[in-house]
């Protein structure tokens, strides 16, 4: 009796053998699609990378397809090879001119180093969440340096470039590359937030006015002090040149203020002085 006759006479053994082969094949062989990158993990460590992204690679020659692994020892982790998106919604940003904006933005990125992505953040979802958070921080930092009018002008392109560069620096740490960043919407919120922004604008202007007023008072005191010092110097020089004339001149000023000033004219008071008073010595002559 031949081998085939033996197998056909016992079909249960044939079926059992085929099932065993299928189970072994399913545990050993893994299909890696063209749009996926695969990491072979052995004992918690990266053993190999299959179908990793390479710039300008030809479709069909990237290494995708059937990949063998050791059953029960190797596991496979997939990362997308296509362009992915991180969407940020309703982020509130305060501009330099105190406008509170509600900003919706998105970033497009690609995983270029799946090994670094796995070791640093483990999964695509974690990477999307991290990039979304970084995008919000980059938007706040960049728009916080700009005015609301700059977002409506050609300067907006520079803003987007700066945000993309900042986000790309962080994305490289996680094995990703940022391709594009765009702001979908940047509007002023209605209701209480707008009133709050107006109050902050008014408070900022009031603080600025107080600071300017304090600076002006400081400069005025400096100028007044310098002028008083200069006047004292001139008086001292004049007094040094002719002390008797300076004494006579100051006495005449004092008499005018005392007897002919506005206070003396409006008051019904009498001044009684002794003829020998030192205050009246200029009336006595030499």
FENGIDA-V471919 format. One record per residue. D_LAST is the distance of its C-alpha to the last C-alpha in Angstrom with 2 decimals. Layout:
d_last={D_LAST | D_LAST}
//
This chain:
d_last={164.18 | 161.18 | 157.49 | 156.96 | 159.97 | 158.58 | 155.18 | 156.68 | 158.96 | 155.99 | 153.33 | 151.17 | 150.43 | 149.49 | 147.10 | 145.57 | 145.12 | 143.43 | 141.05 | 140.16 | 139.53 | 137.33 | 135.29 | 134.83 | 133.89 | 131.36 | 129.76 | 129.80 | 129.02 | 125.86 | 125.29 | 121.88 | 121.21 | 119.60 | 116.45 | 115.97 | 114.79 | 116.49 | 115.52 | 118.30 | 116.97 | 118.87 | 117.89 | 114.49 | 113.74 | 113.91 | 117.13 | 117.18 | 115.73 | 118.07 | 117.24 | 113.55 | 111.49 | 111.20 | 109.49 | 111.92 | 115.01 | 118.30 | 119.78 | 122.84 | 121.98 | 119.27 | 121.52 | 122.03 | 125.40 | 127.42 | 125.72 | 127.45 | 125.92 | 127.17 | 128.11 | 126.31 | 123.96 | 122.20 | 120.26 | 118.98 | 115.54 | 115.09 | 111.92 | 111.80 | 111.79 | 110.69 | 107.22 | 105.83 | 103.06 | 100.18 | 98.89 | 95.52 | 94.93 | 91.97 | 89.33 | 85.84 | 83.16 | 79.43 | 78.09 | 74.58 | 73.79 | 74.85 | 78.29 | 80.91 | 84.20 | 87.76 | 89.44 | 93.16 | 94.07 | 97.03 | 97.81 | 101.06 | 102.01 | 105.01 | 106.01 | 106.39 | 106.65 | 108.68 | 108.66 | 104.88 | 104.96 | 107.49 | 105.72 | 102.25 | 102.93 | 106.74 | 107.55 | 106.83 | 105.57 | 103.01 | 101.94 | 101.52 | 99.44 | 97.23 | 96.69 | 95.93 | 93.24 | 91.78 | 91.90 | 89.80 | 87.21 | 87.12 | 86.67 | 83.77 | 82.05 | 82.53 | 81.94 | 78.90 | 77.29 | 78.24 | 77.35 | 79.90 | 79.83 | 80.89 | 84.17 | 84.99 | 84.36 | 85.94 | 83.82 | 86.33 | 88.70 | 86.18 | 85.71 | 89.46 | 89.72 | 87.01 | 88.67 | 92.08 | 90.80 | 89.15 | 92.30 | 94.53 | 92.70 | 93.48 | 97.01 | 98.00 | 97.47 | 100.30 | 102.62 | 101.92 | 100.63 | 98.65 | 99.98 | 97.89 | 95.17 | 94.60 | 92.56 | 94.84 | 92.28 | 88.51 | 87.56 | 84.84 | 86.22 | 86.32 | 85.08 | 83.00 | 82.48 | 80.97 | 78.61 | 77.67 | 76.96 | 74.72 | 72.81 | 72.39 | 71.13 | 68.57 | 67.47 | 67.16 | 65.01 | 62.78 | 62.36 | 61.59 | 58.96 | 57.34 | 57.33 | 55.79 | 53.13 | 52.27 | 52.08 | 49.76 | 47.45 | 47.46 | 46.59 | 43.83 | 42.25 | 42.48 | 40.89 | 38.12 | 37.47 | 37.40 | 35.00 | 32.62 | 32.83 | 32.16 | 29.14 | 27.75 | 28.42 | 26.65 | 23.57 | 23.66 | 24.06 | 21.19 | 18.89 | 20.20 | 19.54 | 15.77 | 14.46 | 10.84 | 12.47 | 15.07 | 12.93 | 11.32 | 14.97 | 16.49 | 14.32 | 15.40 | 18.93 | 18.91 | 17.84 | 20.59 | 23.12 | 22.44 | 22.34 | 24.36 | 26.64 | 30.39 | 30.46 | 28.01 | 29.99 | 33.31 | 32.41 | 32.67 | 30.18 | 27.29 | 24.04 | 22.82 | 19.50 | 17.92 | 14.75 | 13.59 | 14.75 | 13.17 | 14.34 | 12.10 | 8.75 | 7.99 | 9.04 | 6.68 | 3.76 | 0.00}
//
